[in-house]
Amino acid sequence: MTRLPLQQTRYQRLQQGLFSELFAGWGRSWRERSLQLLALLGGYYLGSNLTVYVLDRIPGGRPSVVLVMVLLVELLVRLRSRCVRGRPPLGWVLIDNLRLGAVYSVVLEAFKLGT
């Protein structure tokens, strides 16, 4: 007994589009995938260590550090959206993963501190 092909409904097209968007970056070679994962983990490491180190050294403490980090993240997002159309090259993907890891570490640190 053969299965009939699925009908191309809007819901099925939505599912296929979401799946292809979510896993588009993982369709590359193992070298690029490992670099992406290393950039994500490196961003987490830099974000967690940098916030602890900088909070002790900079006068004004937490508000000034958070303001600078938010401005840098916003600048990176705006630069990427203006410079890259379509599928981004590996360099931009690595910068995005560094940024995501750093933001995740700062948010996790805020939850640990309860602020």
C-alpha positions in Angstrom: 0.0 0.0 0.0 1.5 3.3 -1.0 1.1 6.5 0.9 -0.5 9.4 -0.8 1.6 12.6 -0.9 0.7 15.2 1.7 -1.3 18.1 0.5 0.5 21.4 0.5 -1.5 23.3 3.0 -0.6 26.6 4.5 0.2 24.9 7.8 2.5 22.4 6.2 4.3 25.2 4.3 4.6 27.1 7.6 6.1 24.1 9.3 8.6 23.6 6.5 9.6 27.2 6.5 10.1 27.3 10.3 12.1 24.1 10.2 14.3 25.3 7.4 14.9 28.7 9.2 15.7 27.1 12.5 18.1 24.6 11.2 19.5 26.5 8.2 22.9 27.2 9.9 23.4 23.5 10.8 23.3 22.5 7.1 26.9 23.5 6.7 30.0 21.4 7.1 31.2 19.9 10.4 34.0 22.5 10.5 31.6 25.4 10.4 29.2 23.8 12.8 32.0 23.2 15.3 33.2 26.8 14.9 29.6 28.0 15.5 29.4 26.0 18.7 32.8 27.2 19.9 31.8 30.8 19.2 28.6 30.3 21.3 30.6 28.8 24.2 33.3 31.4 23.8 30.8 34.2 24.0 29.3 32.6 27.2 32.8 32.4 28.7 33.8 35.9 27.8 30.4 37.3 28.9 30.6 35.6 32.3 34.2 36.5 33.0 34.1 40.0 31.6 31.1 41.1 33.6 32.6 39.8 36.9 36.0 41.4 36.1 34.6 44.7 34.8 32.0 45.2 37.6 34.8 45.4 40.1 37.1 47.7 38.1 34.8 50.3 36.5 33.4 53.1 38.7 29.6 53.3 38.4 29.4 49.5 38.5 26.6 47.6 37.0 24.4 50.2 35.3 27.3 51.6 33.2 28.5 48.1 32.2 25.0 47.0 31.2 24.5 50.2 29.2 27.7 49.7 27.3 26.9 46.0 26.6 23.4 46.9 25.4 24.8 49.5 23.1 27.4 47.1 21.7 24.8 44.4 21.1 22.4 46.8 19.4 25.2 48.1 17.2 26.1 44.6 16.1 22.5 43.8 15.3 22.1 47.0 13.3 25.4 46.5 11.4 24.4 42.9 10.5 21.0 43.9 9.3 22.4 46.6 7.0 25.4 44.7 5.7 24.0 41.2 5.2 21.1 40.2 3.0 20.1 36.6 2.6 22.3 33.9 4.1 25.0 35.4 6.3 28.7 34.4 5.8 30.5 32.4 8.4 32.1 35.5 10.0 28.8 37.1 10.8 27.4 33.9 12.1 30.4 33.6 14.5 29.9 37.2 15.7 26.2 36.5 16.2 27.0 33.4 18.3 29.6 35.3 20.4 26.9 37.9 21.0 24.3 35.4 21.9 26.6 33.6 24.3 27.6 36.8 26.0 24.0 38.0 26.4 22.9 34.6 27.7 25.7 34.6 30.3 24.8 38.1 31.6 21.1 37.2 31.8 21.9 34.0 33.6 24.2 35.9 36.0 21.3 38.3 36.7 19.0 35.4 37.5 21.6 33.9 39.8 22.0 37.2 41.7 18.2 37.8 41.8 18.3 41.2 40.2 
